[in-house]
Amino acid sequence: MASAAEILRLPPELVLRVSSYLTTTELGSLRATCKQIEAHIFDSFAREFFTKRQFMIEQVSLEALVGIANHKTLAPYLQEVIIGLEAFDVSVSGHSIRLRPNNQRDMTGLVCGDVLLATGHARDLLINAFSKLPNLRIVGLRDYDGKDRLRDGEHAVWRSYGWSHGLVKTDIHQLATLPSCHIMAFHDADTIFPTILHSLAKAGCRPLNIEVFLRQRRLQDRSFNVLASYMQPKVQPLLAGLRVLLLSLHIPRNHESYPYFPASATDDDRSAPHGLLRHLLRHTPSLEHLRLNFHSDQYSGDEFLSWLGEPPQPSSTISSSLHLPRLNKLEVGVVKAEPQTLARLFTKFPLSSLSLFKVSLLARHPPKPDADGDLWKELLHELSRSLWKPLDFKSLMIGFPSERQHTTNAPHSAHSEWVMFANKVTTDQNGEKHFEDFQSKVEYRKHFGSDVRLWLKDLASRTCSYKVHVQKPEESVSEDGSDSEVGSGGDESDDDTEVDGEIVVIEDDDDNDEDNDNDQ
């Protein structure tokens, strides 16, 4: 009692400081000691654990979301809801840890996620929850674990609520540090994404951000079929209010006819391999921030970006081009595109922020013998001349760029060049330039007296390339199932070996990069 009395004499600020050093379990024990301590730390606790929460399409998880939404005190704290694609792996024949006799008892009586989706009960639970969250601003979708759970150690991760249901403590401790892709099954993103949008629309909920972070199961075009028939009157106001849309896309190169198009879709949209996404973007007039991450082995991203960059056609009654008058931040990642495509796109909108991550510029013709990063140099010079309101430009990031000669007769092998930026450039007595101190990622941040046009011209003068022979390996997945994308901040993990002065790379599209968002 003496120690309890001593801590009660501390100012609330010191109690909060002490609580910041506790693990999650220890924090729960501290909160349970008395009402006075709970009153001191409840607001901090709620902000840390209930401002952003991740759930999965399983009964115990969605019922927890509904319980939070029904809680008069906690519901106002919840501003970001993430739906994870994880699922209980009870369908894995004979190998699921939840099929062990000591774990099965907690699974008895539950309805599996697939049945929740098939019967519409998952949608009903989401509608119930979304309709009671007054401060919901962000709704996300992801298929990997979130890091930065520092309270519980450097290896602790954030997972969907309920992931450990049906497991005894020894199993939870054993599996806690393993990636979810090793211990969970996964739902189909193309089913979950439209379910989320329809649920938000039916609930009358209007989040400003829809954020999709997928590394293994990117959205195909059919995911965006949410404006057909009975759904359009509800979904259209949701899309009209969006300010931020972050997407991870898989656009097939060979278009197969898809019959389920909204009646209002144009003929051009119906014939395009990304027609449903095009039609959806036409209903987002308030969009300010757009992120597009593509599947890294695709060339079809160039076609979509080409359409996105089409200039408006004021003389045409029905224009194929997209009009986003408020778009000021654009992020493009893991895509192969022609420099002309990107130049048109980046100069079409009044951008103040631009990010390019793992963008490979395509040359349709053989490069010149003395070419040295010429495609990127030309693009940088073009941007320096053509950006809207360059004096208002706030930020620009280019990370891990490359150049590639695209040929149709050798789809599995191509000559490519890694593009690097030199921090030091010297000229010898013969007038030849020498580059030193290379980096593969550069950033511009606006400050007093800065000019992005001068920065781009200077960067072009420091751009050079290394020849690389790229070979496509068999499909592989990294330890946590992750794939690199724009908005990433992790280190690169490509394996490279120097052979006869030329780098030979086995192209690994599943690098271990983390998103910049704070995961919970």
HUUR-V94138 format. One record per helix or strand of 3 or more residues. SS is the DSSP state (2 for helix, 1 for strand). FROM is the first residue (numbers start at 1). LEN is the number of residues. Records with the same first field share a line. If there is no record, write none. Layout:
SS: FROM-LEN ; FROM-LEN
//
This chain:
2: 2-7 ; 12-8 ; 24-8 ; 35-16 ; 59-12 ; 75-3 ; 97-3 ; 101-4 ; 113-7 ; 121-10 ; 150-3 ; 169-7 ; 180-4 ; 189-15 ; 221-4 ; 229-12 ; 267-5 ; 275-7 ; 301-8 ; 339-10 ; 374-13 ; 390-3 ; 452-10
1: 52-5 ; 80-5 ; 138-5 ; 209-5 ; 244-6 ; 289-5 ; 329-10 ; 353-11 ; 395-5 ; 402-4 ; 413-15 ; 433-7 ; 441-5 ; 463-10 ; 496-4 ; 502-6
//
